[in-house]
């Protein structure tokens, strides 16, 4: 049985926290194993100490649908405390906010993917904590896609943005607490940081093996199955291809009116064997976002063996096929994307312009993977220095 960081904190509250004013960065997915919210649990345990709340992208209730849809500051109806959005006109907390507390608790659900912005909200909070002399406690949670596998190219500095601020691969294989240690210790932030460990979690565990309930951390991260494909399927955000937003299966399904599924499958099979998944052709009609109200032909990705499934390579192979089969109708998304107004969104998502160019030149996906393997091996060694489990 797994005991989350929030449960560990409350079962044995540190004596040194007594009397300190507390801030809490969280959203609706910040619950214990019985679905009680961390805000209420902390407020009850540390009575009178919780002074303010912070929320990441998508809002406190994960209600904002897409990128660059901001949330405003407000009062939390449950506690009456000020609730500051860190995805508003500013994404970095300021001194006025940090003057309200002595210790910042961070209890966010991450999905194990470099482009998921909660990581960078945490990083900005660590930077502010270092600047203003505050302590940070990260209440750890499972990585829903496990902690064994890493995948993808290392992001290049020219592609740093709010969907990638540090040289890590698309699938990083770390818990949120381990990520905090990595960026704080190895990338020079130097905040006063402590991690409240989980008990019972093991690196090979997928979320379905934890026994914990799933509460969606963002509006289109609807299930554990979504998180399994997301490290690859997120790349469609940089195109005119529907990534399934506006349907009940975002990221699991994708397509466009101009897709021919047989053509795509034939093209892929020439280039790469896609293990651990089945691409099931289908037609869907998004109710919002890209191609709203139009019939899209495409696929649902069914993950048949998570141990061998490689979401990033799978989606790169699909993207490469689409680029070459439909040069007249396929398009990259134009800026802006996550507050970047000049650089191509696809480059920011992939993290390396050379990866995009290799896809456009129809280079072998396997050779592309070989080209970044040494860097990935180096990252794998680096991340092991911050392992908290196994």
C-alpha positions as CSV (number, residue, x, y, z in Angstrom):
1,X,0.0,0.0,0.0
2,X,1.3,3.4,-1.0
3,X,1.4,6.3,1.5
4,X,1.7,9.6,-0.4
5,X,3.9,12.5,0.7
6,X,0.8,14.4,2.0
7,X,-0.1,11.4,4.1
8,X,3.4,11.0,5.4
9,X,3.5,14.7,6.4
10,X,0.2,14.5,8.3
11,X,1.0,11.1,10.0
12,X,4.2,12.5,11.5
13,X,4.1,16.3,11.3
14,X,7.7,17.8,11.8
15,X,8.0,19.6,15.1
16,X,9.9,22.4,13.5
17,X,6.9,23.4,11.4
18,X,5.1,24.5,14.5
19,X,4.3,28.2,14.4
20,X,5.4,28.7,10.8
21,X,3.2,30.3,8.2
22,X,2.5,28.0,5.4
23,X,1.8,28.4,1.6
24,X,0.5,25.6,-0.5
25,X,0.9,25.1,-4.3
26,X,-1.7,22.6,-5.4
27,X,-4.7,21.9,-7.6
28,X,-7.8,19.7,-7.5
29,X,-5.7,16.5,-8.0
30,X,-3.8,17.2,-4.7
31,X,-5.7,14.7,-2.7
32,X,-4.9,11.8,-0.4
33,X,-5.7,8.2,-1.2
34,X,-9.3,8.7,0.1
35,X,-9.8,11.8,-2.1
36,X,-9.6,14.3,0.7
37,X,-8.0,17.5,-0.5
38,X,-4.5,18.5,0.8
39,X,-5.7,22.1,1.4
40,X,-8.3,20.9,3.9
41,X,-6.0,18.3,5.4
42,X,-3.2,20.8,6.0
43,X,-5.6,23.4,7.2
44,X,-7.0,21.0,9.8
45,X,-3.7,19.7,11.0
46,X,-1.8,22.9,11.1
47,X,-4.6,25.1,12.3
48,X,-4.2,28.8,11.7
49,X,-0.8,28.3,9.9
50,X,-2.0,28.1,6.2
51,X,-2.0,31.6,4.9
52,X,-2.3,31.4,1.1
53,X,-2.7,29.0,-1.9
54,X,-1.1,28.9,-5.3
55,X,-2.3,27.1,-8.5
56,X,-0.5,26.0,-11.7
57,X,-1.6,26.0,-15.3
58,X,-5.2,25.1,-16.0
59,X,-6.5,26.6,-12.7
60,X,-7.1,25.3,-9.3
61,X,-9.9,23.1,-10.5
62,X,-8.1,22.1,-13.7
63,X,-10.9,23.9,-15.6
64,X,-8.9,25.9,-18.2
65,X,-8.7,23.9,-21.4
66,X,-5.6,24.9,-23.3
67,X,-2.3,26.7,-23.3
68,X,-2.2,30.5,-22.7
69,X,-5.7,30.5,-21.1
70,X,-5.0,32.2,-17.9
71,X,-6.5,32.0,-14.4
72,X,-6.9,35.1,-12.2
73,X,-6.1,35.6,-8.6
74,X,-9.1,35.0,-6.3
75,X,-10.2,34.0,-2.8
76,X,-10.5,30.3,-2.1
77,X,-14.2,29.6,-1.3
78,X,-13.2,26.6,0.9
79,X,-10.9,28.5,3.3
80,X,-11.2,32.2,2.5
81,X,-7.5,32.3,1.8
82,X,-6.0,34.2,-1.1
83,X,-5.4,31.9,-4.1
84,X,-2.7,33.1,-6.5
85,X,-2.6,31.8,-10.0
86,X,0.9,31.1,-11.3
87,X,-0.4,30.9,-14.8
88,X,-1.7,34.4,-15.2
89,X,-0.1,37.6,-16.5
90,X,2.9,36.4,-14.6
91,X,4.1,32.9,-14.1
92,X,6.8,33.7,-11.6
93,X,5.7,34.3,-8.0
94,X,6.8,37.7,-6.6
95,X,8.0,38.9,-3.2
96,X,4.6,40.1,-2.1
97,X,3.2,36.6,-2.5
98,X,6.2,35.0,-0.7
99,X,6.0,37.5,2.2
100,X,2.8,35.7,3.2
101,X,4.5,32.5,4.4
102,X,7.6,31.0,5.9
103,X,7.4,27.6,4.2
104,X,6.0,26.6,0.8
105,X,4.4,23.2,0.5
106,X,4.2,21.9,-3.0
107,X,1.7,19.0,-3.7
108,X,1.3,18.6,-7.4
109,X,0.5,15.6,-9.6
110,X,3.1,15.4,-12.5
111,X,2.7,13.1,-15.5
112,X,6.4,12.2,-16.2
113,X,6.8,14.3,-19.3
114,X,9.2,17.2,-20.0
115,X,6.6,19.5,-21.5
116,X,4.1,19.3,-18.6
117,X,4.4,22.8,-17.2
118,X,3.8,22.0,-13.5
119,X,7.5,21.2,-13.3
120,X,8.5,24.7,-14.3
121,X,6.0,26.4,-12.0
122,X,7.8,24.4,-9.2
123,X,11.1,25.6,-10.6
124,X,10.1,29.2,-10.5
125,X,8.9,28.7,-6.9
126,X,12.3,27.2,-6.0
127,X,14.0,30.2,-7.6
128,X,11.9,32.6,-5.6
129,X,12.4,30.6,-2.4
130,X,16.2,30.9,-2.9
131,X,15.9,34.7,-3.6
132,X,13.6,35.4,-0.6
133,X,15.0,33.0,1.9
134,X,12.0,30.6,2.2
135,X,12.0,26.9,2.7
136,X,10.2,24.5,0.3
137,X,8.7,21.1,1.2
138,X,7.7,18.9,-1.8
139,X,5.1,16.3,-0.9
140,X,6.0,13.5,-3.3
141,X,3.6,11.6,-5.6
142,X,4.1,8.7,-8.1
143,X,5.2,9.2,-11.6
144,X,2.2,7.6,-13.4
145,X,4.3,6.2,-16.3
146,X,6.8,4.7,-13.9
147,X,10.3,5.5,-12.8
148,X,12.3,2.9,-14.8
149,X,12.3,4.1,-18.4
150,X,13.6,7.3,-19.9
151,X,13.1,8.2,-23.5
152,X,13.8,10.9,-26.1
153,X,16.4,13.5,-27.0
154,X,17.8,16.0,-24.5
155,X,16.4,19.5,-25.0
156,X,18.8,22.0,-26.5
157,X,19.3,25.4,-24.9
158,X,18.0,27.2,-28.1
159,X,14.7,25.5,-27.5
160,X,14.3,26.4,-23.8
161,X,10.9,27.7,-22.9
162,X,8.0,27.2,-20.4
163,X,7.6,23.7,-21.8
164,X,11.3,22.9,-21.3
165,X,13.7,24.9,-19.1
166,X,16.3,22.2,-18.3
167,X,18.3,19.6,-20.3
168,X,16.1,16.6,-19.7
169,X,14.4,14.1,-22.1
170,X,10.8,13.9,-23.0
171,X,10.2,11.0,-20.6
172,X,12.3,11.6,-17.5
173,X,11.4,8.7,-15.2
174,X,11.4,10.8,-12.0
175,X,8.9,11.6,-9.3
176,X,8.0,15.2,-8.6
177,X,10.2,15.2,-5.5
178,X,13.2,13.7,-7.5
179,X,12.6,16.4,-10.2
180,X,12.8,19.0,-7.5
181,X,16.1,17.7,-6.3
182,X,17.5,17.5,-9.8
183,X,16.7,21.0,-10.8
184,X,17.5,22.5,-7.4
185,X,20.9,20.7,-6.9
186,X,22.2,20.1,-10.4
187,X,20.9,23.2,-12.2
188,X,22.1,25.6,-9.6
189,X,18.9,27.0,-7.9
190,X,20.1,26.2,-4.4
191,X,16.9,26.7,-2.5
192,X,16.3,25.3,1.0
193,X,14.5,22.2,-0.1
194,X,13.2,19.1,1.6
195,X,11.2,16.2,0.1
196,X,8.6,14.3,2.1
197,X,8.9,10.8,0.7
198,X,6.2,8.3,-0.2
199,X,6.2,4.9,1.3
200,X,5.5,1.8,-0.8
201,X,6.1,3.2,-4.3
202,X,8.5,1.3,-6.5
203,X,10.1,2.5,-9.7
204,X,8.6,0.0,-12.0
205,X,5.0,0.8,-10.9
206,X,2.6,2.3,-13.4
207,X,-0.3,4.3,-11.9
208,X,-2.8,1.5,-12.3
209,X,-0.6,-0.6,-10.0
210,X,-0.6,1.9,-7.2
211,X,-4.2,1.3,-6.0
212,X,-4.6,5.1,-5.8
213,X,-7.6,6.9,-7.4
214,X,-7.0,9.0,-10.4
215,X,-8.0,12.7,-10.2
216,X,-7.3,14.5,-13.5
217,X,-4.5,17.0,-12.9
218,X,-5.4,18.9,-16.1
219,X,-8.6,18.8,-18.2
220,X,-7.3,16.6,-20.9
221,X,-5.3,14.2,-18.7
222,X,-8.4,12.1,-18.1
223,X,-7.0,8.7,-17.1
224,X,-3.8,6.6,-16.6
225,X,-4.2,5.5,-20.2
226,X,-3.8,9.1,-21.3
227,X,-0.6,9.5,-19.4
228,X,0.9,6.5,-21.0
229,X,0.6,7.9,-24.5
230,X,1.1,11.6,-23.6
231,X,5.0,11.7,-23.8
232,X,4.6,11.1,-27.5
233,X,1.1,12.4,-28.4
234,X,1.8,15.8,-27.0
235,X,3.8,16.6,-30.1
236,X,0.6,17.0,-32.1
237,X,0.0,20.2,-30.2
238,X,2.6,21.7,-32.6
239,X,0.6,20.9,-35.7
240,X,-2.8,21.2,-37.3
241,X,-3.5,17.6,-36.5
242,X,-6.2,17.1,-33.8
243,X,-4.7,15.5,-30.6
244,X,-8.2,14.6,-29.6
245,X,-9.0,17.7,-27.6
246,X,-12.8,18.2,-27.7
247,X,-13.3,14.4,-27.4
248,X,-13.6,12.0,-24.5
249,X,-10.2,10.5,-25.3
250,X,-7.7,13.3,-25.7
251,X,-4.2,12.2,-26.7
252,X,-5.3,8.6,-27.1
253,X,-7.0,9.5,-30.4
254,X,-5.7,11.8,-33.1
255,X,-6.3,12.6,-36.7
256,X,-7.5,15.0,-39.3
257,X,-10.0,15.1,-42.2
258,X,-7.3,14.4,-44.7
259,X,-5.8,11.3,-43.1
260,X,-5.9,7.9,-44.9
261,X,-5.2,5.4,-42.2
262,X,-4.1,2.6,-44.6
263,X,-1.5,4.9,-46.2
264,X,-0.2,5.9,-42.8
265,X,0.2,2.4,-41.5
266,X,1.9,1.3,-44.7
267,X,4.4,4.2,-44.4
268,X,5.2,3.5,-40.8
269,X,5.7,-0.2,-41.3
270,X,8.5,0.6,-43.8
271,X,10.3,2.7,-41.3
272,X,9.9,1.1,-37.8
273,X,8.3,-1.6,-35.8
274,X,6.0,-0.1,-33.2
275,X,6.0,-2.5,-30.3
276,X,3.7,-2.5,-27.3
277,X,0.7,-0.8,-29.0
278,X,-2.0,-1.3,-31.5
279,X,-3.1,1.6,-33.8
280,X,-6.8,1.2,-34.3
281,X,-8.3,3.2,-37.2
282,X,-11.4,5.3,-36.4
283,X,-13.3,8.4,-37.3
284,X,-14.1,11.0,-34.6
285,X,-15.6,14.5,-34.5
286,X,-14.1,17.0,-32.0
287,X,-16.6,19.3,-30.4
288,X,-14.0,22.0,-29.9
289,X,-10.4,23.0,-30.7
290,X,-8.9,21.8,-34.0
291,X,-11.3,20.6,-36.7
292,X,-14.3,21.2,-34.4
293,X,-17.5,19.8,-35.9
294,X,-15.6,18.0,-38.7
295,X,-15.1,14.3,-39.2
296,X,-11.5,13.4,-38.6
297,X,-9.9,10.1,-39.7
298,X,-7.2,8.8,-37.5
299,X,-6.3,6.3,-34.8
300,X,-6.7,5.3,-31.2
301,X,-3.5,4.2,-29.6
302,X,-4.1,1.1,-27.5
303,X,-1.1,0.3,-25.3
304,X,-0.9,-3.5,-25.2
305,X,2.5,-3.8,-23.3
306,X,3.6,-0.7,-21.4
307,X,7.0,-2.3,-20.7
308,X,8.0,-2.1,-24.3
309,X,5.8,0.7,-25.6
310,X,7.8,3.8,-26.5
311,X,5.4,6.7,-26.8
312,X,7.9,9.3,-28.1
313,X,9.3,7.1,-30.9
314,X,5.8,6.0,-31.8
315,X,4.5,9.5,-32.2
316,X,7.6,10.6,-34.0
317,X,7.1,7.8,-36.5
318,X,3.5,8.9,-37.0
319,X,4.4,12.5,-37.4
320,X,7.1,11.6,-40.0
321,X,4.6,9.6,-42.0
322,X,2.1,12.5,-41.9
323,X,4.7,15.1,-43.0
324,X,5.6,13.1,-46.1
325,X,2.2,11.8,-47.0
326,X,0.3,15.1,-46.8
327,X,2.8,17.9,-47.7
328,X,0.0,20.1,-49.0
329,X,-2.4,19.8,-46.0
330,X,-0.1,19.2,-43.0
331,X,0.9,22.3,-41.2
332,X,3.0,23.2,-38.2
333,X,1.2,25.4,-35.6
334,X,2.4,29.0,-35.8
335,X,3.4,31.0,-32.7
336,X,2.4,31.9,-30.1
337,X,2.7,28.9,-27.9
338,X,3.3,29.0,-24.1
339,X,4.2,32.7,-24.3
340,X,6.8,32.2,-27.0
341,X,5.9,34.5,-29.9
342,X,8.7,33.9,-32.5
343,X,10.0,30.3,-32.3
344,X,8.2,27.4,-33.9
345,X,6.0,25.6,-31.3
346,X,7.1,22.2,-32.7
347,X,10.8,23.0,-32.0
348,X,9.9,23.9,-28.4
349,X,8.0,20.7,-27.9
350,X,10.6,18.4,-29.5
351,X,13.4,20.4,-27.8
352,X,15.7,20.2,-30.8
353,X,15.4,21.7,-34.2
354,X,17.5,18.9,-35.6
355,X,14.9,16.4,-34.7
356,X,12.3,18.2,-36.7
357,X,14.7,18.5,-39.6
358,X,15.5,14.8,-39.5
359,X,11.8,14.0,-39.6
360,X,11.4,16.3,-42.6
361,X,14.3,14.6,-44.4
362,X,12.7,11.2,-43.8
363,X,15.7,10.0,-41.8
364,X,15.5,6.6,-40.0
365,X,13.7,6.9,-36.6
366,X,16.1,4.2,-35.3
367,X,19.1,6.2,-36.4
368,X,17.7,9.3,-34.8
369,X,17.3,7.5,-31.5
370,X,20.9,6.2,-31.8
371,X,22.1,9.8,-32.3
372,X,20.8,11.0,-28.9
373,X,21.4,7.7,-27.0
374,X,24.7,8.9,-25.4
375,X,23.1,12.0,-24.1
376,X,20.2,10.0,-22.8
377,X,22.6,7.6,-21.1
378,X,24.3,10.5,-19.4
379,X,21.0,11.8,-18.2
380,X,20.0,8.3,-16.9
381,X,23.2,8.3,-14.8
382,X,22.5,11.9,-13.5
383,X,19.0,11.1,-12.5
384,X,20.1,8.1,-10.4
385,X,21.9,10.6,-8.1
386,X,18.5,11.9,-7.0
387,X,16.6,8.6,-6.7
388,X,14.6,8.4,-3.5
389,X,13.1,5.0,-4.2
390,X,14.7,1.5,-4.9
